[in-house]
């Protein structure tokens, strides 16, 4: 079984500044995916970014990027130029990558509540 | 077009009742899931179905039973509702072999 830990229950950042959300995980799997999901007050789960464990290059999606350290089992999310619309709960999640894959549920961390100060 | 839909979005009921939450996906996916998000926002997988076969059954009470009439639907039946069942329940779907799960809008269940 795997575990995902988000040690920051809440983070606050000034609009236009940069913020980093932390995530660590524990697994015996060698192949897996890692994700960051955003959940705004509407409660819709929105995929922000994903990382395949076999890829050394860190994923980026516009203002969102990750710092993936496989040996340290760390997967942080950096949000640059923070905007008011970034205010939400952010969840780190883990998914094993099997050849038959896709039937596994995501393992989530407990989430970080991100506040954007105008 | 809504990819994954759930009905109802809100459900208020009394302890001891039996209720169902419906989920439909129009993406042609063959795997569907149910997640529970508790009052502290913690999300946990409950079930997944792949081609009408239960793949994961986490340690949830047997009062909860998923029912899949066809590949596009995975309904969640809950018997003898308890206060602790109050939560947001999310349905999701994915294509076999794909990493990406598409989530429905969630159903907020309140048991009084």
gemmi code that builds the backbone of each chain (N, CA, C; Angstrom):
import gemmi

chains = {
    "A": [
        ("UNK", (0.844, -1.193, 0.000), (0.000, 0.000, 0.000), (0.883, 1.248, 0.000)),
        ("UNK", (0.350, 2.302, -0.529), (1.122, 3.541, -0.583), (0.466, 4.590, 0.295)),
        ("UNK", (1.246, 5.551, 0.708), (0.731, 6.682, 1.481), (1.216, 7.970, 0.847)),
        ("UNK", (0.428, 9.002, 0.995), (0.757, 10.329, 0.489), (0.579, 11.322, 1.627)),
        ("UNK", (1.595, 12.140, 1.849), (1.578, 13.075, 2.972), (1.737, 14.507, 2.478)),
        ("UNK", (0.810, 15.342, 2.876), (0.917, 16.780, 2.633), (0.993, 17.438, 4.008)),
        ("UNK", (2.117, 18.020, 4.304), (2.384, 18.494, 5.664), (1.898, 19.912, 5.918)),
        ("UNK", (1.394, 20.571, 4.874), (0.947, 21.961, 5.019), (-0.576, 22.005, 4.918)),
        ("UNK", (-1.286, 22.088, 6.020), (-2.756, 22.150, 5.936), (-3.231, 23.409, 5.218)),
        ("UNK", (-2.455, 24.492, 5.370), (-2.872, 25.759, 4.771), (-1.641, 26.578, 4.392)),
        ("UNK", (-1.749, 27.238, 3.224), (-0.685, 28.134, 2.772), (-1.331, 29.424, 2.292)),
        ("UNK", (-0.586, 30.522, 2.456), (-1.094, 31.807, 2.021), (-0.023, 32.498, 1.183)),
        ("UNK", (-0.449, 33.149, 0.097), (0.511, 33.822, -0.775), (-0.118, 35.092, -1.320)),
        ("UNK", (0.712, 36.080, -1.543), (0.250, 37.322, -2.152), (0.028, 37.089, -3.658)),
        ("UNK", (-0.978, 37.725, -4.164), (-1.249, 37.669, -5.602), (0.021, 38.066, -6.357)),
        ("UNK", (0.300, 37.331, -7.451), (1.454, 37.547, -8.328), (2.756, 36.945, -7.777)),
        ("UNK", (2.747, 36.471, -6.532), (3.934, 35.834, -5.980), (3.942, 34.343, -6.315)),
        ("UNK", (5.028, 33.699, -5.889), (5.206, 32.268, -6.136), (5.035, 31.493, -4.843)),
        ("UNK", (4.391, 30.343, -4.927), (4.186, 29.508, -3.744), (4.499, 28.061, -4.108)),
        ("UNK", (5.022, 27.331, -3.132), (5.347, 25.915, -3.331), (4.601, 25.066, -2.314)),
        ("UNK", (3.882, 24.084, -2.800), (3.147, 23.143, -1.953), (3.920, 21.830, -1.893)),
        ("UNK", (4.038, 21.273, -0.709), (4.858, 20.080, -0.511), (4.045, 18.800, -0.510)),
        ("UNK", (4.678, 17.737, -0.960), (4.052, 16.415, -0.946), (5.159, 15.373, -0.884)),
        ("UNK", (5.021, 14.428, 0.015), (5.903, 13.264, 0.039), (5.041, 12.016, -0.024)),
        ("UNK", (5.640, 10.938, -0.456), (4.864, 9.707, -0.605), (5.743, 8.527, -0.248)),
        ("UNK", (5.103, 7.423, -0.018), (5.827, 6.197, 0.294), (5.210, 5.067, -0.508)),
        ("UNK", (6.026, 4.320, -1.212), (5.548, 3.219, -2.033), (6.673, 2.252, -2.295)),
        ("UNK", (6.286, 1.010, -2.570), (7.267, 0.013, -2.983), (7.230, -0.182, -4.500)),
        ("UNK", (6.303, 0.526, -5.155), (6.202, 0.447, -6.614), (7.366, 1.180, -7.265)),
        ("UNK", (7.765, 0.705, -8.435), (8.824, 1.396, -9.166), (8.251, 2.262, -10.287)),
        ("UNK", (7.069, 1.889, -10.747), (6.434, 2.649, -11.817), (5.096, 3.200, -11.324)),
        ("UNK", (4.918, 4.484, -11.462), (3.695, 5.098, -10.956), (3.546, 6.505, -11.530)),
        ("UNK", (2.369, 7.048, -11.306), (2.093, 8.437, -11.655), (1.896, 9.229, -10.365)),
        ("UNK", (2.208, 10.493, -10.448), (1.894, 11.432, -9.382), (1.106, 12.585, -9.983)),
        ("UNK", (0.182, 13.096, -9.207), (-0.707, 14.153, -9.694), (-0.869, 15.245, -8.642)),
        ("UNK", (-1.207, 16.427, -9.135), (-1.773, 17.467, -8.293), (-3.167, 17.771, -8.833)),
        ("UNK", (-4.147, 17.704, -7.920), (-5.523, 18.063, -8.239), (-5.879, 19.329, -7.474)),
        ("UNK", (-6.703, 20.131, -8.124), (-7.223, 21.356, -7.511), (-8.716, 21.166, -7.254)),
        ("UNK", (-9.168, 21.571, -6.069), (-10.596, 21.530, -5.762), (-11.039, 22.911, -5.277)),
        ("UNK", (-11.614, 23.710, -6.162), (-12.130, 25.033, -5.753), (-13.407, 24.871, -4.929)),
        ("UNK", (-13.956, 25.962, -4.427), (-15.194, 25.869, -3.635), (-16.342, 25.172, -4.360)),
        ("UNK", (-16.327, 25.146, -5.672), (-17.364, 24.438, -6.425), (-17.301, 22.928, -6.211)),
        ("UNK", (-16.211, 22.466, -5.592), (-15.861, 21.076, -5.235), (-15.530, 20.180, -6.432)),
        ("UNK", (-15.508, 20.732, -7.619), (-15.104, 19.952, -8.790), (-13.621, 19.613, -8.681)),
        ("UNK", (-13.255, 18.372, -8.966), (-11.861, 17.948, -8.945), (-11.256, 18.229, -10.314)),
        ("UNK", (-10.187, 19.030, -10.330), (-9.553, 19.459, -11.578), (-8.101, 18.999, -11.582)),
        ("UNK", (-7.716, 18.249, -12.607), (-6.330, 17.813, -12.724), (-5.463, 18.998, -13.122)),
        ("UNK", (-4.447, 19.282, -12.312), (-3.552, 20.408, -12.577), (-2.334, 19.959, -13.371)),
        ("UNK", (-1.713, 18.871, -12.917), (-0.464, 18.442, -13.527), (-0.190, 17.001, -13.141)),
        ("UNK", (0.520, 16.272, -14.006), (0.866, 14.896, -13.693), (2.362, 14.679, -13.991)),
        ("UNK", (2.900, 13.670, -13.347), (4.302, 13.297, -13.535), (4.408, 11.788, -13.611)),
        ("UNK", (5.046, 11.267, -14.622), (5.333, 9.840, -14.687), (6.645, 9.590, -13.961)),
        ("UNK", (6.686, 8.563, -13.123), (7.866, 8.320, -12.291), (9.105, 7.997, -13.113)),
        ("UNK", (8.929, 7.436, -14.311), (10.092, 7.063, -15.116), (10.711, 8.257, -15.825)),
        ("UNK", (10.030, 9.387, -15.811), (10.551, 10.579, -16.472), (11.361, 11.410, -15.492)),
        ("UNK", (12.578, 11.729, -15.871), (13.412, 12.549, -14.993), (13.053, 14.028, -15.089)),
        ("UNK", (12.560, 14.423, -16.264), (12.239, 15.838, -16.453), (10.985, 16.196, -15.675)),
        ("UNK", (11.045, 17.315, -14.977), (9.897, 17.778, -14.211), (8.804, 18.301, -15.136)),
        ("UNK", (7.562, 17.947, -14.815), (6.432, 18.396, -15.633), (6.149, 19.872, -15.397)),
        ("UNK", (5.689, 20.540, -16.452), (5.250, 21.932, -16.337), (3.972, 22.100, -17.147)),
        ("UNK", (3.101, 22.944, -16.620), (1.848, 23.314, -17.307), (1.623, 24.795, -17.036)),
        ("UNK", (2.065, 25.621, -17.973), (1.912, 27.076, -17.848), (2.546, 27.555, -16.536)),
        ("UNK", (1.742, 28.103, -15.609), (2.301, 28.647, -14.371), (2.581, 27.573, -13.316)),
        ("UNK", (2.235, 26.340, -13.614), (2.379, 25.250, -12.640), (3.552, 24.352, -13.029)),
        ("UNK", (4.383, 24.054, -12.074), (5.485, 23.131, -12.322), (5.709, 22.295, -11.076)),
        ("UNK", (6.370, 21.172, -11.282), (6.639, 20.295, -10.147), (8.131, 20.128, -9.983)),
        ("UNK", (8.510, 19.770, -8.755), (9.881, 19.353, -8.451), (9.778, 17.914, -7.972)),
        ("UNK", (10.105, 16.984, -8.845), (9.968, 15.560, -8.570), (11.335, 14.997, -8.203)),
        ("UNK", (11.438, 14.499, -6.987), (12.672, 13.887, -6.497), (12.342, 12.431, -6.157)),
        ("UNK", (12.610, 11.535, -7.106), (12.172, 10.148, -6.939), (12.860, 9.466, -5.759)),
        ("UNK", (14.133, 9.672, -5.615), (14.864, 9.010, -4.528), (14.357, 9.483, -3.172)),
        ("UNK", (14.033, 10.727, -3.086), (13.536, 11.291, -1.832), (12.036, 11.106, -1.679)),
        ("UNK", (11.376, 10.601, -2.726), (9.926, 10.429, -2.754), (9.223, 11.739, -2.399)),
        ("UNK", (9.604, 12.731, -3.142), (9.067, 14.068, -2.924), (8.506, 14.608, -4.234)),
        ("UNK", (7.403, 15.338, -4.137), (6.704, 15.811, -5.345), (6.022, 17.132, -5.008)),
        ("UNK", (6.741, 18.232, -5.138), (6.181, 19.528, -4.755), (5.625, 20.249, -5.972)),
        ("UNK", (4.674, 21.122, -5.731), (4.016, 21.909, -6.782), (4.365, 23.369, -6.601)),
        ("UNK", (4.878, 23.989, -7.651), (5.179, 25.418, -7.626), (4.171, 26.145, -8.505)),
        ("UNK", (3.547, 27.152, -7.920), (2.608, 27.992, -8.668), (3.250, 29.370, -8.789)),
        ("UNK", (3.510, 29.775, -10.000), (4.128, 31.081, -10.249), (3.045, 32.108, -10.577)),
        ("UNK", (3.339, 33.367, -10.271), (2.398, 34.446, -10.605), (0.993, 34.098, -10.114)),
        ("UNK", (0.871, 33.828, -8.831), (-0.395, 33.375, -8.256), (-1.542, 34.324, -8.610)),
        ("UNK", (-2.674, 33.737, -8.911), (-3.865, 34.499, -9.253), (-4.993, 34.161, -8.291)),
        ("UNK", (-5.951, 35.077, -8.187), (-7.060, 34.865, -7.255), (-7.784, 33.550, -7.553)),
        ("UNK", (-7.845, 33.178, -8.813), (-8.517, 31.949, -9.202), (-7.778, 30.692, -8.809)),
        ("UNK", (-6.559, 30.841, -8.302), (-5.806, 29.673, -7.842), (-6.220, 29.253, -6.438)),
        ("UNK", (-6.991, 30.088, -5.762), (-7.427, 29.763, -4.404), (-8.280, 28.502, -4.427)),
        ("UNK", (-7.852, 27.499, -3.661), (-8.531, 26.200, -3.686), (-7.842, 25.260, -2.711)),
        ("UNK", (-8.410, 24.058, -2.572), (-7.695, 22.945, -1.935), (-6.879, 22.265, -3.017)),
        ("UNK", (-5.645, 21.916, -2.677), (-4.783, 21.203, -3.610), (-4.439, 19.845, -3.017)),
        ("UNK", (-4.661, 18.815, -3.825), (-4.414, 17.448, -3.382), (-3.316, 16.817, -4.221)),
        ("UNK", (-2.372, 16.210, -3.545), (-1.365, 15.386, -4.185), (-1.919, 13.964, -4.242)),
        ("UNK", (-1.679, 13.256, -5.348), (-2.259, 11.915, -5.489), (-1.280, 10.979, -6.187)),
        ("UNK", (-1.424, 9.692, -5.895), (-0.528, 8.635, -6.387), (-1.356, 7.577, -7.101)),
        ("UNK", (-0.816, 7.062, -8.211), (-1.485, 5.991, -8.937), (-0.439, 5.018, -9.448)),
        ("UNK", (-0.541, 3.719, -9.098), (0.418, 2.743, -9.638), (0.258, 2.628, -11.150)),
        ("UNK", (1.326, 2.310, -11.823), (1.298, 2.165, -13.277), (1.513, 0.692, -13.616)),
        ("UNK", (0.409, -0.041, -13.781), (0.514, -1.439, -14.158), (0.326, -1.560, -15.649)),
        ("UNK", (0.748, -2.670, -16.222), (0.592, -2.856, -17.655), (-0.884, -2.902, -18.020)),
        ("UNK", (-1.683, -3.440, -17.152), (-3.119, -3.507, -17.420), (-3.847, -2.282, -16.954)),
        ("UNK", (-3.205, -1.471, -16.269), (-3.506, -0.268, -15.498), (-4.894, 0.346, -15.587)),
        ("UNK", (-5.068, 1.385, -14.750), (-6.285, 2.165, -14.815), (-7.383, 1.678, -13.920)),
        ("UNK", (-7.235, 0.531, -13.310), (-8.319, 0.052, -12.461), (-8.075, 0.398, -11.007)),
        ("UNK", (-6.965, 1.035, -10.724), (-6.654, 1.375, -9.350), (-7.207, 2.731, -8.983)),
        ("UNK", (-7.569, 2.859, -7.747), (-7.985, 4.156, -7.269), (-6.778, 5.017, -6.947)),
        ("UNK", (-7.001, 6.318, -6.997), (-5.984, 7.269, -6.592), (-5.851, 7.254, -5.074)),
        ("UNK", (-4.617, 7.371, -4.596), (-4.360, 7.580, -3.174), (-4.037, 9.051, -2.996)),
        ("UNK", (-4.840, 9.721, -2.193), (-4.708, 11.165, -2.018), (-4.024, 11.517, -0.705)),
        ("UNK", (-3.350, 12.663, -0.701), (-2.937, 13.294, 0.536), (-4.120, 14.037, 1.141)),
        ("UNK", (-3.909, 14.611, 2.304), (-5.007, 15.265, 3.024), (-5.309, 16.670, 2.523)),
        ("UNK", (-4.501, 17.165, 1.627), (-4.799, 18.434, 0.995), (-4.146, 19.630, 1.661)),
        ("UNK", (-3.924, 20.676, 0.862), (-3.429, 21.963, 1.334), (-4.397, 23.029, 0.866)),
        ("UNK", (-4.884, 23.822, 1.795), (-5.788, 24.914, 1.467), (-4.947, 26.137, 1.101)),
        ("UNK", (-5.038, 26.556, -0.156), (-4.246, 27.686, -0.626), (-5.094, 28.950, -0.645)),
        ("UNK", (-4.584, 29.960, 0.060), (-5.261, 31.258, 0.121), (-4.443, 32.253, -0.686)),
        ("UNK", (-5.108, 33.001, -1.531), (-4.440, 34.037, -2.327), (-4.865, 35.397, -1.780)),
        ("UNK", (-3.899, 36.163, -1.314), (-4.194, 37.486, -0.762), (-4.046, 38.553, -1.840)),
        ("UNK", (-5.071, 39.370, -2.037), (-4.998, 40.395, -3.094), (-3.970, 41.476, -2.760)),
    ],
    "B": [
        ("UNK", (-21.339, 19.237, -23.250), (-21.772, 17.916, -22.757), (-21.032, 17.572, -21.468)),
        ("UNK", (-21.778, 17.115, -20.489), (-21.180, 16.710, -19.227), (-20.536, 15.348, -19.391)),
        ("UNK", (-19.271, 15.199, -18.993), (-18.561, 13.945, -19.196), (-18.976, 12.910, -18.149)),
        ("UNK", (-18.919, 13.297, -16.872), (-19.327, 12.428, -15.775), (-20.369, 13.187, -14.961)),
        ("UNK", (-21.548, 12.627, -14.873), (-22.622, 13.297, -14.141), (-23.073, 12.439, -12.970)),
        ("UNK", (-23.536, 13.119, -11.940), (-24.031, 12.438, -10.748), (-25.381, 13.035, -10.370)),
        ("UNK", (-26.277, 12.187, -9.917), (-27.550, 12.673, -9.393), (-27.904, 11.906, -8.128)),
        ("UNK", (-28.398, 12.611, -7.100), (-28.549, 14.065, -7.056), (-27.233, 14.756, -6.668)),
        ("UNK", (-27.193, 16.062, -6.710), (-26.025, 16.812, -6.251), (-26.065, 16.979, -4.737)),
        ("UNK", (-27.246, 17.026, -4.184), (-27.423, 17.137, -2.736), (-28.478, 16.122, -2.300)),
        ("UNK", (-28.231, 15.500, -1.160), (-29.155, 14.492, -0.644), (-29.171, 14.604, 0.866)),
        ("UNK", (-30.335, 14.906, 1.408), (-30.508, 14.983, 2.855), (-31.506, 13.903, 3.241)),
        ("UNK", (-31.130, 13.090, 4.210), (-31.983, 11.969, 4.581), (-31.786, 11.642, 6.048)),
        ("UNK", (-32.640, 10.793, 6.564), (-32.567, 10.446, 7.983), (-31.841, 9.135, 8.189)),
        ("UNK", (-31.316, 8.991, 9.364), (-30.662, 7.740, 9.758), (-31.591, 6.563, 9.534)),
        ("UNK", (-31.013, 5.483, 9.067), (-31.778, 4.256, 8.881), (-32.365, 4.097, 7.495)),
        ("UNK", (-32.414, 5.205, 6.742), (-32.968, 5.124, 5.392), (-31.987, 4.447, 4.433)),
        ("UNK", (-32.541, 4.032, 3.290), (-31.744, 3.495, 2.194), (-31.785, 4.496, 1.045)),
        ("UNK", (-30.621, 4.784, 0.452), (-30.576, 5.758, -0.639), (-29.610, 5.299, -1.728)),
        ("UNK", (-29.784, 5.884, -2.923), (-28.897, 5.600, -4.040), (-28.401, 6.892, -4.655)),
        ("UNK", (-27.169, 6.843, -5.135), (-26.598, 7.951, -5.901), (-26.246, 7.378, -7.271)),
        ("UNK", (-26.660, 8.098, -8.304), (-26.427, 7.602, -9.662), (-25.239, 8.298, -10.299)),
        ("UNK", (-24.529, 7.566, -11.138), (-23.399, 8.110, -11.876), (-23.456, 7.619, -13.310)),
        ("UNK", (-23.241, 8.541, -14.224), (-23.218, 8.206, -15.647), (-22.049, 8.906, -16.313)),
        ("UNK", (-21.364, 8.193, -17.187), (-20.301, 8.822, -17.964), (-20.559, 8.578, -19.452)),
        ("UNK", (-20.308, 9.628, -20.250), (-20.536, 9.521, -21.699), (-19.227, 9.551, -22.471)),
        ("UNK", (-18.154, 9.110, -21.816), (-16.820, 9.148, -22.413), (-16.418, 7.827, -23.047)),
        ("UNK", (-17.257, 6.824, -22.906), (-16.895, 5.509, -23.429), (-15.851, 4.795, -22.589)),
        ("UNK", (-15.636, 5.261, -21.369), (-14.656, 4.632, -20.479), (-15.170, 3.294, -19.979)),
        ("UNK", (-14.219, 2.416, -19.627), (-14.631, 1.096, -19.160), (-14.349, 0.861, -17.684)),
        ("UNK", (-13.811, 1.843, -17.005), (-13.576, 1.713, -15.569), (-14.200, 2.900, -14.856)),
        ("UNK", (-14.947, 2.606, -13.796), (-15.577, 3.667, -13.016), (-15.265, 3.462, -11.543)),
        ("UNK", (-15.338, 4.562, -10.788), (-14.898, 4.565, -9.388), (-15.894, 5.342, -8.522)),
        ("UNK", (-15.861, 5.018, -7.243), (-16.504, 5.853, -6.235), (-15.470, 6.220, -5.172)),
        ("UNK", (-15.429, 7.527, -4.862), (-14.584, 8.052, -3.804), (-15.469, 8.721, -2.755)),
        ("UNK", (-14.975, 8.720, -1.521), (-15.663, 9.412, -0.429), (-14.758, 10.527, 0.086)),
        ("UNK", (-15.313, 11.739, 0.209), (-14.569, 12.851, 0.806), (-15.243, 13.217, 2.115)),
        ("UNK", (-14.540, 13.017, 3.211), (-15.152, 13.241, 4.524), (-15.145, 14.715, 4.908)),
        ("UNK", (-15.596, 14.985, 6.094), (-15.760, 16.375, 6.543), (-14.427, 17.114, 6.645)),
        ("UNK", (-13.333, 16.381, 6.742), (-12.006, 17.001, 6.770), (-11.377, 17.070, 5.386)),
        ("UNK", (-12.185, 16.795, 4.367), (-11.764, 16.904, 2.961), (-10.895, 15.731, 2.499)),
        ("UNK", (-10.750, 14.720, 3.328), (-9.916, 13.589, 2.937), (-10.661, 12.704, 1.938)),
        ("UNK", (-10.006, 12.438, 0.813), (-10.583, 11.636, -0.265), (-10.044, 10.220, -0.225)),
        ("UNK", (-10.950, 9.256, -0.317), (-10.510, 7.872, -0.281), (-11.320, 7.036, -1.264)),
        ("UNK", (-10.624, 6.140, -1.955), (-11.299, 5.266, -2.913), (-12.193, 4.282, -2.167)),
        ("UNK", (-13.385, 4.075, -2.710), (-14.294, 3.083, -2.138), (-14.351, 1.849, -3.035)),
        ("UNK", (-14.668, 2.067, -4.304), (-14.829, 0.961, -5.240), (-14.326, 1.374, -6.613)),
        ("UNK", (-14.000, 0.359, -7.421), (-13.847, 0.591, -8.843), (-14.446, -0.605, -9.575)),
        ("UNK", (-14.966, -0.348, -10.756), (-15.579, -1.375, -11.589), (-14.934, -1.320, -12.951)),
        ("UNK", (-14.559, -2.503, -13.458), (-13.976, -2.606, -14.780), (-14.735, -3.681, -15.523)),
        ("UNK", (-15.450, -3.275, -16.568), (-16.252, -4.222, -17.341), (-17.170, -5.057, -16.456)),
        ("UNK", (-17.862, -4.368, -15.566), (-18.846, -4.966, -14.661), (-18.210, -5.858, -13.596)),
        ("UNK", (-16.928, -5.835, -13.461), (-16.276, -6.631, -12.430), (-15.695, -5.713, -11.367)),
        ("UNK", (-15.954, -6.033, -10.111), (-15.411, -5.236, -9.018), (-13.914, -5.487, -8.912)),
        ("UNK", (-13.146, -4.436, -9.029), (-11.689, -4.569, -8.983), (-11.146, -4.269, -7.591)),
        ("UNK", (-11.635, -3.155, -7.023), (-11.199, -2.780, -5.684), (-12.409, -2.727, -4.792)),
        ("UNK", (-12.304, -3.280, -3.647), (-13.317, -3.104, -2.637), (-12.598, -2.803, -1.342)),
        ("UNK", (-12.371, -1.521, -1.055), (-11.680, -1.145, 0.166), (-12.549, -1.496, 1.374)),
        ("UNK", (-12.010, -1.311, 2.517), (-12.722, -1.742, 3.745), (-13.870, -0.802, 4.057)),
        ("UNK", (-14.853, -0.823, 3.198), (-16.060, -0.041, 3.463), (-17.132, -0.967, 4.010)),
        ("UNK", (-18.061, -0.453, 4.766), (-19.120, -1.299, 5.319), (-19.942, -1.948, 4.210)),
        ("UNK", (-20.429, -3.150, 4.466), (-21.200, -3.820, 3.419), (-22.577, -3.202, 3.225)),
        ("UNK", (-22.857, -2.142, 3.954), (-24.080, -1.377, 3.692), (-23.957, -0.606, 2.367)),
        ("UNK", (-22.725, -0.458, 1.913), (-22.479, 0.228, 0.651), (-22.317, -0.822, -0.443)),
        ("UNK", (-23.055, -0.656, -1.519), (-22.910, -1.609, -2.618), (-22.970, -0.874, -3.952)),
        ("UNK", (-21.948, -1.060, -4.776), (-21.980, -0.481, -6.122), (-22.772, -1.395, -7.052)),
        ("UNK", (-23.500, -0.767, -7.978), (-24.276, -1.537, -8.945), (-24.041, -0.925, -10.321)),
        ("UNK", (-23.613, -1.761, -11.256), (-23.318, -1.268, -12.597), (-24.226, -1.946, -13.610)),
        ("UNK", (-25.322, -1.293, -14.018), (-26.231, -1.904, -14.992), (-25.622, -2.012, -16.394)),
        ("UNK", (-24.676, -1.113, -16.689), (-23.960, -1.162, -17.960), (-22.670, -0.376, -17.815)),
        ("UNK", (-21.876, -0.370, -18.872), (-20.546, 0.211, -18.776), (-20.566, 1.711, -18.507)),
        ("UNK", (-21.658, 2.369, -18.827), (-21.714, 3.818, -18.673), (-22.221, 4.256, -17.302)),
        ("UNK", (-22.663, 3.325, -16.492), (-23.281, 3.673, -15.214), (-22.668, 2.890, -14.064)),
        ("UNK", (-22.468, 3.587, -12.942), (-22.077, 2.917, -11.706), (-22.808, 3.633, -10.574)),
        ("UNK", (-23.842, 2.977, -10.060), (-24.645, 3.574, -9.000), (-24.169, 3.087, -7.646)),
        ("UNK", (-24.362, 3.923, -6.643), (-23.937, 3.585, -5.283), (-25.177, 3.477, -4.410)),
        ("UNK", (-25.411, 2.292, -3.867), (-26.537, 2.073, -2.974), (-26.024, 2.025, -1.538)),
        ("UNK", (-26.740, 2.707, -0.665), (-26.350, 2.726, 0.741), (-27.571, 2.334, 1.571)),
        ("UNK", (-27.416, 1.292, 2.357), (-28.500, 0.832, 3.222), (-28.267, 1.294, 4.655)),
        ("UNK", (-29.376, 1.446, 5.382), (-29.313, 1.759, 6.817), (-28.336, 2.895, 7.098)),
        ("UNK", (-28.586, 4.027, 6.516), (-27.663, 5.159, 6.606), (-27.371, 5.545, 8.049)),
        ("UNK", (-26.114, 5.919, 8.294), (-25.644, 6.345, 9.610), (-25.115, 7.772, 9.518)),
        ("UNK", (-25.030, 8.415, 10.678), (-24.539, 9.800, 10.705), (-23.164, 9.909, 10.048)),
        ("UNK", (-22.324, 8.917, 10.290), (-20.954, 8.942, 9.769), (-20.865, 8.787, 8.260)),
        ("UNK", (-21.981, 8.495, 7.626), (-21.974, 8.392, 6.161), (-22.059, 9.768, 5.507)),
        ("UNK", (-22.323, 10.787, 6.299), (-22.383, 12.148, 5.755), (-21.025, 12.498, 5.155)),
        ("UNK", (-21.033, 12.876, 3.893), (-19.794, 13.129, 3.162), (-20.159, 13.591, 1.758)),
        ("UNK", (-19.100, 13.908, 0.997), (-19.289, 14.135, -0.443), (-18.792, 12.890, -1.158)),
        ("UNK", (-19.608, 12.372, -2.028), (-19.265, 11.162, -2.780), (-19.011, 11.550, -4.245)),
        ("UNK", (-17.839, 11.151, -4.730), (-17.455, 11.459, -6.101), (-17.419, 10.185, -6.927)),
        ("UNK", (-17.988, 10.277, -8.105), (-17.849, 9.248, -9.111), (-16.752, 9.695, -10.075)),
        ("UNK", (-16.014, 8.747, -10.647), (-14.975, 9.056, -11.624), (-14.928, 7.925, -12.647)),
        ("UNK", (-14.318, 8.200, -13.781), (-14.163, 7.154, -14.783), (-12.820, 7.318, -15.477)),
        ("UNK", (-12.357, 6.230, -16.070), (-11.117, 6.272, -16.840), (-11.154, 5.207, -17.922)),
        ("UNK", (-10.295, 5.395, -18.911), (-10.157, 4.402, -19.962), (-9.119, 3.389, -19.503)),
        ("UNK", (-9.333, 2.128, -19.811), (-8.398, 1.083, -19.387), (-7.007, 1.400, -19.893)),
        ("UNK", (-6.039, 1.342, -19.008), (-4.663, 1.606, -19.381), (-4.286, 3.074, -19.322)),
        ("UNK", (-5.278, 3.938, -19.052), (-4.994, 5.370, -18.992), (-4.850, 5.813, -17.550)),
        ("UNK", (-3.997, 6.818, -17.325), (-3.794, 7.315, -15.965), (-4.883, 8.268, -15.529)),
        ("UNK", (-5.542, 8.918, -16.491), (-6.391, 10.043, -16.130), (-7.799, 9.618, -15.728)),
        ("UNK", (-8.203, 10.040, -14.549), (-9.557, 9.798, -14.072), (-10.343, 11.105, -14.163)),
        ("UNK", (-11.536, 11.012, -14.717), (-12.414, 12.169, -14.861), (-13.461, 12.100, -13.760)),
        ("UNK", (-13.562, 13.181, -13.006), (-14.447, 13.196, -11.844), (-15.791, 13.844, -12.157)),
        ("UNK", (-16.822, 13.314, -11.503), (-18.124, 13.960, -11.518), (-18.130, 15.122, -10.543)),
        ("UNK", (-19.250, 15.841, -10.462), (-19.320, 17.044, -9.625), (-19.489, 16.754, -8.138)),
        ("UNK", (-19.696, 15.496, -7.795), (-19.863, 15.148, -6.383), (-21.319, 15.210, -5.924)),
        ("UNK", (-21.632, 14.396, -4.944), (-22.944, 14.403, -4.292), (-22.719, 14.593, -2.800)),
        ("UNK", (-23.298, 15.671, -2.278), (-23.166, 15.900, -0.826), (-24.306, 15.202, -0.115)),
        ("UNK", (-23.962, 14.195, 0.655), (-24.945, 13.424, 1.421), (-24.918, 13.887, 2.868)),
        ("UNK", (-26.064, 14.260, 3.367), (-26.196, 14.659, 4.770), (-27.194, 13.734, 5.442)),
        ("UNK", (-26.747, 13.067, 6.483), (-27.618, 12.151, 7.233), (-27.945, 12.800, 8.578)),
        ("UNK", (-29.229, 12.964, 8.833), (-29.649, 13.633, 10.082), (-30.265, 12.644, 11.065)),
    ],
}
model = gemmi.Model(1)
for chain_id, residues in chains.items():
    chain = gemmi.Chain(chain_id)
    for i, (resn, *xyz) in enumerate(residues, 1):
        res = gemmi.Residue()
        res.name, res.seqid = resn, gemmi.SeqId(i, " ")
        for name, pos in zip(("N", "CA", "C"), xyz):
            atom = gemmi.Atom()
            atom.name, atom.element = name, gemmi.Element(name[0])
            atom.pos, atom.b_iso = gemmi.Position(*pos), 0.0
            res.add_atom(atom)
        chain.add_residue(res)
    model.add_chain(chain)
structure = gemmi.Structure()
structure.add_model(model)
structure.setup_entities()
